[in-house]
């Protein structure tokens, strides 16, 4: 279903898709807008909902406002998109006002939302003192207007994507894809999130509907489960992951999760087919040089898919089995990877030119994959000597300790990592590795707690999602459990 205001329609796939105004996002950003969040204010029209909300809240002079302002300054990340993103994440885990109770256990919150949990009691006070219930009611017509503008284009986009992939009705019962409007944020922002079984795109006001960004996340919603379903087939092709890791412009998440990289490459190829790009080879070459190494293969095989009758959910396995390690190695030997800073939208934030510290961390990660644990440990220790709370270095030390059979040291480093981690991937895997350590020590209750904590963010990473499923099903190290 795609719901917008009072309208709804059934889509051809089985997913539950909603286009909604989120009251929790509204309440969080109504408070922030009078507590120091000024990003993009100069471009706001006087009659727009953002300035109306600011004027409304300031007129009521809520007593709790100074405390919220102090909190906002203390949690300022120094980056407008990151600041918006962390509060958007928090809002996605809040129940309805006036209590704003978390929808998961506080201990299971992702790291960016967990860092902001102390805002919630302040927000509850602000909600009452600024009478946000009445403000929300008054601004709803503007939200409804914006939903009406987006509904038809989004509806058409979903219909086309569903028709191309031929997914059977009911295939995604229990999973949701939500497009959440947040006009109280700085304009032209589109941020994607995946938590548990739920996919989100949070939109501020944009000059044009961000249909490609919405479609990209929707394709992940449809295709990510296939990387879990066909994990065995993907593992046979995993030696190719080493060929992508040297790419400076490729995001770390893709370097560390081969299944995620494969899915991203398939999505990029599908987008080129759907958009009927005039000069596809230029786009294919650009994406390949950025580290999306399997875009050429998928683009070449998609016409075969289009010419037969099976759904992508069936044809996916055939495509994966058709990847030739020999042919891909030969082709990629001729590729010169692009410099950092040129990653397309929705592959994460553009990767800046690596600092000496980042280069050292990248080298340490690569040494772990090569089994050179002493050399990796020396590099991570070097980073920690000058940056004691570096999450990548702490996590690297934990992985080294785990692989050199030092469980007590690994546990200590994993706990340190979780105290400072902002990366969803690092946080997720830290919980998984802790769960595995506890399983090996016959501490099943503690292990299950860790797997449960990881389950909130694991869906964004197919390899991690599979590891969580295995860990919840049976203790790590049991004879029947696959790695």
N, C-alpha and C positions, 0 to 999 in steps of 0.2 A: 504494500500500500504506500502511496505517496500522499501524505496529508498536508494540506495547507489551509489554515483557517478552518472553515467548515467543510471544505471539499476533500474528496479522497477518490483514488482510483486503484484498481488492481493492476499490477504490472505483469508482464508475461513471465518473468522469472519469479522465484518464490520469496525473494527477499522482502523485508519490511522496511520501506524507505519513507522517511518523514522529512518534511520541510516545515520547520516550526520556529516560533519566537520563544526563546528560553527565558523564563522568568528569573531563574537563578543567575544566568549571565547578566541579565538586566540589573538585578539587585547588586551583584558584585561590582559592576562597572559604574553604576550610579554612585556608589560609595567612593570608588577610586577617583572618579572625575572631580570630586571636591576635596580629595586628600593628596593631590600631587600628580595624578596621571594627566599630563597636559599634552601628550604626543598628538600632533596633527590638528591641534585646536584651530590654528589659523585658517584652515580650509573648510571649517564648518559653517554652514549658513545659519543665520540667527534663528530661523524658524525650525531648524532641524532638531531631532529628538535629543541629541547630545547636549546642546546648549540649553534646551528646555529643562532637561533633567538637572543640569548644574544649577540653573537659576532656582528651580524648585527646592533643591536640597539646601542650598546656601541660605535661602530665605527662612528656612526652618531652624537653622543654627543648632543642629543636633549636638548634644553634650559629648558624645563619643567621638566626634570628628577628630579632635587633636590626637587621640590614641590611634585612630586608623591612619592618620597622616604620618605619625612616627613609625608605625608598622610598615607602611609603604616605603618610606625612605630606607629603613633597615633592610628590606628585601629587594631593593632596586638592583637589577642585574646589569645596569648600564647599557642595555640594548633594548630598543623599543619593541621589536618583535618578540624577543624573549620575555620581556616584562608582560606583554599582552598574553603570550602563550601560557605562562605559568598560572596566571589568574583564570584564564579560560579553562585550563585543566582542573583547577580547584572547583570551579562552578559546575563542571560536568559530573562531579561526584557529590554534589549537594542535593539533598531532598528539598521539598517545597518549603517556602516560608510559612510561618515566621520562625521555625526552629532550625531549618537548614541542617538537619541531621545527615551525616554521611551515609551514602548508599552502600558502602562497604566498611569493613572494620578499619578503624583509623590506622592500624598497623599495616594494612594492605594497600594504602594509598600509594600511587606512583611518586617518585621522589620530588618532582616539582610541586605537586599538590600537597604532599606531606610537609614540605617546608613552610607552607602557608596555613596550616591547620589552626593556628592560634588566632587567625582573622575571624573565624566563624562566630565565636561569641560576640565579638565586636560588631560583626555584620548583623546579627540578630537584634542588637540594640539599635543600630542605625536604621534598620528596617522599620522599627516602631517609631523612633523619634523623628524620622523624615517622612513618615506616612507613605512609604513606597508602594503600599497596596493601591492607594488611590492614584498615585502617579502612574503606575503600571496600567491601570484601567484607562486613564486619560490618553496615554500614548499608544494604546493598542491599535487604533485605526491606522496609524502610520505603519506599524508593523504589518498589519493585514494588507496594506497597499503594496508594500515591498514583497511580501510573499506572493501576491497576485502577479507581480511583474516577473517573478522567477519561476512560477509553477509550470507554465506551458513549456518554456525552453528546457527545464529540467526533465519534465515528463517526456519530451521528445528524445532527449539524450539517453534516458534510461531505456526507452523502447528500442532505440537503435542498438545500444550495447547488448541488451538482452537478445535481440534478434540475431546479432552476429554470433554470440556465444552459444545460443540454442540451449540454454539451461532449462531443465525440466521444472515444471511448476512444483512448488513446495520444497525445492532443494535446500533452501536456507531458512527453514522454520527455526525460530529461536534466536536468530541473529538479526541485528538491526543496523541500518545505515541512516544516520541522522544528519541533516543539514540545519545548523543552528544559526540564526541571525543574531548579530550583536552590533547594532548601529551606534552603541555608545563607545565603541572602540575607535582608534584612529583608522582612517579610511584605507581602502585597498589592501586589506589583509585577508588571507585565506590560509587557515591552519588546519592540518589534518591530525587526527588522533585515533588510536586503536586501543581500546580498553576492554579486556575480557572478550565477549562475543560482539561487542558494539563498536561500530565505526562512526566517526564524527568528522564533519567539516564545519568549522566555525568561520562565519563570514562577517566582516564589517561591511560598510557601504562601499560598493565598487562602481566605477563609472560604467562598466559593461559587466553583464553576468559572467562570472568566472567558470564557464561551462567546462573548459578543458581540465581545470583543476578538480572540479566536482566529479567529472567522468573518470579521471585518473584514480581517485580514491575509490570510486565505485567499482572500477575494474579490479582493484586490489580486494575489495569486499567479495567479489565473485570468484577470483582466482586464487587467493591466498590458501584456501583450504586444500586445493589440489596439490600444493607443495607438501602438505602434511600427508595427504592420502597416498601420494606416490613417493614417499621418502626413500624407499629402497632403490627405486630407479634413479633418483637424483644422487644418491650416495655413490652410485657407480660412475657418475660424471664429475664428482667433486674434485678430482685432480686439476680440473680447469680453474679452480678458485685461485690457485697460486699464480696463474697468469694475469689475473685482474688486480692482485694486491699492489703491484708497483705503480698503478695508475694514480697520479697525484690528484686528479680531479674527482676521483670516486670517493663517496662518503664511507666512513669507517664501518657503518652498519652493513653495507653491502660487502665490504671486504671480509667481515667476520661471519657472515651468514650466507652461505652459497645458495641456499634455497630462496632467500630473499632476492639475491642478485638475479637468479634465473627468472623469477616472477616479474621483476622489474624489466628485464630485457624483453620478455614476452609482451608485457603491457605496452612498452614503447613501440614494438613492432606492430601490434594491433592498432595503436593510435595512428601510425603512419598509413595503415591500410584503410581505416575508417575515414581519415581526412583526405585520402586520395592526393597525397602530396605530389606536386608537379615534378620535382626532381628528388625522388626518394633516396637515391644513392648518396647524394650529398649529406642528407640528414642521417642516413645509416652510418656513414663514415665518421661524422661528427660524434654521434653517440658512442661508437666503438672506441674512438680515441679518448673519450671521457671515462672509459673503463667498463661500459656496458657491453661486454665482449660477445654476447650471444644474440644481439639484435640482428646481425646479418643472417644468422642461421634461421631464426624464427621468421624473419621477413620472407626468406626464400621458401619456407615450408607452409606458410599460411595460405597461399593459393591452393595447395593440395587440400588443406582443411576445408576451404571454401567450396571446393568442387566435389565434396562427398557429403554424406548425410548425417554423420555422427555429431553429437554435441561436443563442445570443447572439453567437457568433463570426462569424456571417453577418449577423445583424440589426444589429449594432453600426454598420456602415457606413451603413445606411439611417437610423439614428437621428442620426448625426452630420450627414449631408447634410440632414436635416430641420430642423436648427437654423436659424432665421431671424434674421439679424443685426438686421434692422429690428424684429421683434417683441420680441426680447430687450432691445434698447436701450430700447424704449418701456416695457416692463414694469419694468426696473431703474431707470428714471428716477423711479419712485415709491417705491423702496426706501430706507429710512434705515438705514445700517449700524450694527450694534451696537458698543458700546464694547469695548475690548480686555479680555481676561481671561475670555471666555465661550466659548472654543473647546471643542467636545466632545472626548471621549477619542479618541486615535489620529489627531488632525490635528497631532500634534506637541505640545510642551509648551504649556500655555495662554499666550497672548501677553499679557504684562503691559502696562499703560499705557505708551506709548512715552516714553522719556526724551528730553530735548532732543537728545542725541547720536543716538539711534535715529531720531528724526524727521528729523534732518539727513541720515542715511544713506538713509532711505526716499525723501526728496526727491531726493537724488543719483541713486538708482537710477531714479526716474521720469524725471529729466531725460535720462538716457542713452537711455531708450526714445523720448523726444521729439527726440533728436538734438542736444540742447543741451549739447555736451561741455565747453565752457569753464565754464559755470555749474556743471555736475556736478563738474568737477575742483576748482573753488574750494571746494565743500562738503566733498569728501573730504579735501582738503588741510587744511581747518579742523579736521576730526576728528583727523587724524594729528598736528597740531601739539600736541595734548594727550594723544593716545593713539597712540604711534608704532607699536604692534603690532596695531592694530585690523584684523582680517582682512577685514571688509567694505569698509573704506576702502581698504586696499591692493589688494584685488581690483577695486574701482571705479576706482582710478587705472590699473590694468592695462587694463581694458576701454576707458577713455577713450583711453589711449595707443594701443591697438590700432586703435580706430576713427578716430584722427587720424593714422594711418600713422607711428607712431613705434615700430617693432618692438623696438628695443634697450631703450627705456624700458619697454615692455610686458613684455618678458622679465624684466627686473630686478624689476618689481613682482610678477609671477607667482611668481617664485622666493621673494621675501619672503613672499608670501601662503602658500605651501606650508610655509614654516618655522613658521608660527604657526597655521594653519587648524585648526579643530575641526569646522566645518560640513562635512558630507559633500558638500553641493551645491557649496560654494565650492571645496573640494579637488578634486572631480571636474572641474569646469569649468576650474580652473586647469591641470590636466594636459592637458585637451583643447585649450585655447588655446595652451599651450606646444607641443603637438604640431603644431598648425596653423602656428604661427610657424616651426617647424623645417622643415615641409614646404615652405613658401614660400621657404625658404633652401636647398632641396635637401639637407637633412640628414635623410634618410628614416629612418636607423637610430635617431637620437635621437627623431624623431617617433613611431616605433612604440613606443619605450619609454614615452613619455608616454601614448599611447592605451592601452597595456596596463595601466599603473598606474591609469588612469581606469576601466578595465573592471571592476575589483573593486567599485566603489561606484556605477557608472552605472545599474545596473538599477533603482534606486529612483527614477530621474528619466527618463521616457520620451524627452524631447528629448535629454538627454545620452547615453542608451543608443544612440539612432539616430546621434548624432554620432560616437560611438566606433566603431560598426559601419562607418560610412563611412570614418573615418580609418584603420582597420585594413585595409580593402579596397583603398583607393587614396589617393594623396597628396591632401591638401586643395588646392583650387584647380585640380585637373585638370578638363578640360572636362566629363566625365560625372558628376562628383560633385555631388550636391545639397547644399545648405547645411543 
